[in-house]
Amino acid sequence: MLTRRLITLTSGVFLVCACSMACSTQQPNRPTEAVAATPKCLDVSGKYVFQGEDGQVHISILQEHCDRAIIRRDSGYLGKITSEEHVLKLDGTVQHDSPWLGSTDRYETSAKFNDSALQIEARTTTGSTLTMIYSLTSEGDLREEALINGRSGGSIVAKRLTGPQ
């Protein structure tokens, strides 16, 4: 049942407080209610697609809380589809990884949340660095920004797919 309490402020302004049980007036020696913790990471789970000049890229992200993510990229270019999958711990530790973006190099990758984005840093054994930054737009689409050896490689927005895939 919704309880409403009217509180008068010294300035003469009235504030209506609506609570599902009662407005909080904490009493001594009463246990405090548990407050739901705010997640420390952005949930980027979903299926997304972006259209390039000569094909599409489908990105699927399955995120397990703030601990792990599986990122799958299926790129269709001029009728040929290439796929890659990355299973990443999201704690910033470096791990062996499969090649990124069609490369054949061996990679060591780290991934962590930085503010409201998932930041992935992939280094080849030859010293090249690819940084992928994933964030969500206000519409829920996936923004992917790529940095290659620290230089911007561009930013794209992949539309979130809804319904059966």
VEXDREN-896301 format. One line per 3 residues: for each residue x, y, z of C-alpha. Coordinates in Angstrom, 2 decimals, decimal comma, padded with zeros to 5 digits. Layout:
<lumros>
X:Y:Z ~ ...
</lumros>
This chain:
<lumros>
000,00:000,00:000,00 ~ 001,31:003,41:-000,90 ~ 001,80:005,72:002,07
002,23:009,44:001,59 ~ 003,74:011,78:004,11 ~ 003,77:015,52:003,87
006,86:017,23:005,19 ~ 006,93:020,97:005,76 ~ 010,22:022,70:005,10
011,16:025,93:006,85 ~ 010,86:027,82:003,57 ~ 007,18:026,92:003,38
007,68:024,48:000,49 ~ 005,86:021,18:000,76 ~ 007,44:017,94:-000,33
005,41:014,82:-000,96 ~ 007,26:011,67:-000,18 ~ 005,80:008,47:-001,63
007,10:005,18:-000,36 ~ 005,92:001,63:-000,75 ~ 006,05:000,98:003,01
006,81:004,26:004,72 ~ 009,26:007,09:004,26 ~ 012,56:006,40:005,91
012,75:007,67:009,44 ~ 015,48:005,48:010,77 ~ 015,05:004,55:014,42
017,95:003,70:016,72 ~ 018,54:-000,04:017,24 ~ 016,57:-000,92:014,08
018,35:-002,82:011,33 ~ 018,75:-000,88:008,10 ~ 017,30:-002,30:004,90
019,72:-003,60:002,30 ~ 020,08:-001,23:-000,62 ~ 020,55:-002,71:-004,08
024,12:-002,15:-005,19 ~ 024,67:-000,22:-008,38 ~ 026,46:-002,41:-010,92
030,09:-001,43:-011,37 ~ 030,01:-002,16:-015,08 ~ 027,97:-001,49:-018,17
026,03:-004,46:-019,58 ~ 026,85:-004,53:-023,30 ~ 025,21:-007,92:-023,90
023,26:-008,14:-027,13 ~ 023,37:-008,72:-030,86 ~ 024,32:-005,83:-033,11
024,95:-005,21:-036,80 ~ 026,50:-002,47:-038,90 ~ 026,44:-002,09:-042,64
029,66:-001,27:-044,44 ~ 030,12:-000,37:-048,09 ~ 030,69:-003,97:-049,17
029,17:-006,03:-046,38 ~ 027,93:-006,33:-042,81 ~ 029,50:-007,06:-039,47
027,43:-008,88:-036,86 ~ 028,66:-008,50:-033,28 ~ 027,31:-010,70:-030,52
028,29:-010,04:-026,91 ~ 027,38:-012,37:-024,07 ~ 028,44:-010,75:-020,82
028,43:-012,61:-017,52 ~ 028,02:-009,92:-014,88 ~ 031,19:-007,85:-014,60
033,45:-010,91:-014,77 ~ 033,56:-012,27:-018,30 ~ 032,41:-011,61:-021,86
032,29:-013,62:-025,05 ~ 032,53:-011,42:-028,13 ~ 031,80:-012,93:-031,53
032,28:-011,01:-034,77 ~ 030,98:-012,34:-038,09 ~ 032,16:-010,16:-040,96
030,67:-010,53:-044,42 ~ 032,79:-008,88:-047,07 ~ 032,06:-009,31:-050,79
030,22:-012,57:-050,13 ~ 032,86:-014,13:-047,84 ~ 032,09:-014,52:-044,12
034,87:-014,64:-041,54 ~ 034,25:-015,25:-037,86 ~ 036,22:-014,65:-034,70
035,45:-015,24:-031,05 ~ 037,07:-013,77:-027,95 ~ 036,49:-015,12:-024,44
037,67:-012,39:-022,10 ~ 038,02:-011,96:-018,36 ~ 036,96:-008,41:-017,52
039,48:-007,78:-014,74 ~ 042,29:-006,18:-016,75 ~ 044,61:-009,20:-016,70
046,47:-010,11:-019,87 ~ 045,48:-013,42:-021,47 ~ 046,16:-015,31:-024,69
043,55:-014,52:-027,34 ~ 042,58:-015,29:-030,90 ~ 043,30:-012,81:-033,74
041,24:-009,61:-034,07 ~ 039,68:-008,14:-037,21 ~ 040,85:-010,84:-039,61
044,50:-010,71:-038,58 ~ 046,59:-013,88:-038,42 ~ 048,88:-012,58:-035,65
048,89:-014,05:-032,14 ~ 047,37:-011,73:-029,55 ~ 047,51:-011,13:-025,83
044,44:-009,24:-024,69 ~ 043,24:-007,49:-021,55 ~ 039,73:-006,17:-020,94
038,23:-003,99:-018,22 ~ 035,53:-001,43:-017,61 ~ 036,61:002,19:-017,71
033,86:004,64:-016,72 ~ 030,86:003,69:-018,85 ~ 032,75:001,70:-021,47
034,35:-001,70:-021,96 ~ 037,96:-001,18:-022,98 ~ 039,86:-004,01:-024,66
043,56:-003,82:-025,42 ~ 044,95:-006,45:-027,77 ~ 048,70:-006,65:-028,45
050,37:-008,73:-031,10 ~ 053,63:-010,53:-030,43 ~ 055,21:-008,07:-032,90
054,20:-005,08:-030,75 ~ 051,16:-003,67:-032,56 ~ 048,28:-002,60:-030,31
044,57:-002,59:-031,06 ~ 042,31:-000,89:-028,53 ~ 038,56:-001,46:-028,84
036,22:000,67:-026,75 ~ 032,61:-000,47:-026,52 ~ 029,88:001,79:-025,13
026,13:002,12:-025,62 ~ 024,32:005,00:-027,25 ~ 021,21:006,48:-025,64
019,18:004,27:-028,04 ~ 020,93:001,10:-026,79 ~ 023,05:000,62:-029,90
026,72:-000,38:-029,64 ~ 029,40:002,25:-030,30 ~ 032,72:000,69:-031,25
035,79:002,87:-031,33 ~ 039,07:001,42:-032,55 ~ 042,54:002,76:-031,82
045,44:001,26:-033,74 ~ 048,80:001,87:-032,09 ~ 047,18:004,77:-030,22
045,74:006,44:-033,34 ~ 042,04:006,60:-034,05 ~ 040,96:003,93:-036,49
037,42:005,25:-036,49 ~ 034,18:004,86:-034,65 ~ 031,04:003,07:-035,79
027,61:002,49:-034,33 ~ 026,18:-001,01:-034,68 ~ 022,39:-001,18:-034,45
020,95:-003,43:-031,77 ~ 019,00:-006,31:-033,29 ~ 015,66:-007,16:-031,75
013,50:-010,22:-032,15 ~ 014,59:-013,62:-033,54 ~ 018,02:-013,72:-035,14
</lumros>
